[in-house]
Amino acid sequence: MADDLRITLLNGAVALPRMGAVVAGPGRVPPFLVIDEHQVPVEPALQYLRDLALSDVSPLTCKSYGYDLLRWFRLLWLLEIEWDHATEAETLVLVGWLRTSSNPQRRSQVRGFPSAGAVNIRTGKPTLGAGYAPRTINHCLSVIWGLYNYHAGFGRGPLLNPVPDSAQRRGAMRHHSPLDPKPSVRRARLRQKVSKTQPRSIPDRLWDELFDAMHTDRDRALLLFYVSSGARASELLGIELTDLDWGGLRIWVVSKGTRIRQDIPADPRAFLHLAQYLEQEGLPEPGQPVFRTLRGEPRALSYWAMRRVLQRANTKLETNWTLHDLRHTAAIRLVSDPHMTLPEVQRILRHANLSTLSVYTAVRVEDIFDRLQQHYRRPRPVTTFPAGYDPQDVRTVFGA
């Protein structure tokens, strides 16, 4: 019976039980907890997340790790295996389930919405696949490996980490400089192959359509701030009135990685639409975000609400742009500007290493479209030979 259940899970034919949850912690350490069906914190996860929080990782990182741990414990609860008795066999079941089951976040209720994995003709971007992405699977494996590696340091848990590891990769990356190319090493068993994709930006024509699809000054201001400052979605949504430099045309955001408040320039038109929005809706309370909801009781505009704004525009335009595409658009526009230097672009985008900008320098089909059309219309060159040669002799010698 147990073997039949494992085979069923491997083929994604059964869902994991919806028991337990990830909830906010009672204090700041850790900021999020994994609880079981009885609302009791899962102690091994609690200790690991507390250690992460004390290691100064972002609260959102703890939340992300919590969901991966919850998925792992749900599998163990279903298989009736204690966490400290888990083996590689359970990891195999988890990877099989992630590879074959459908991701509930990929299910669209919109009639006529393109199927998962289909390529959008207008943008050239594929829609998200129906299952879990390879990066998601690898991230989940890294979190589980970290859980058992942490407890092994205190003599807890199984003797062997249930997640296979690549000693060659860890040895190669231990002293690797971010300025050097990554060494080519084999990935660990059960790790998924991740395809390298180039960042997509919004062409000017489609950008104009997207901007025209915004119906409020709030949304127009947000799009202009995104595409001119290169700010990340959550960074921009968290700014307050004290983060606006109207005279210097700058905004101050808390960077995702360093969590340092940094200033970045923005388009003057973004400040114009922002001023019109604030004139219509009024100023926020001190300490509250500038961007708020427009319906009901004013509250902070969340990432999911802003994503829904973009989704409505996508439905109208038959596109599939994302909020992160706006940051890619800003990056590619800046890198392509001959009057901007790469160190200046690095400062605006707040990348730790200059080499990170190399992904934005790839040639895009949209940029060379006109030259390609000229190439296709250009007549084929005709091979000719000097006068006086017998055509039959030429064909015999050169096979022409």
Order of alpha helices (4+ residues) and beta strands (2+ residues): alpha-beta-beta-alpha-alpha-alpha-alpha-alpha-alpha-alpha-alpha-beta-beta-beta-alpha-alpha-alpha-alpha-alpha-alpha
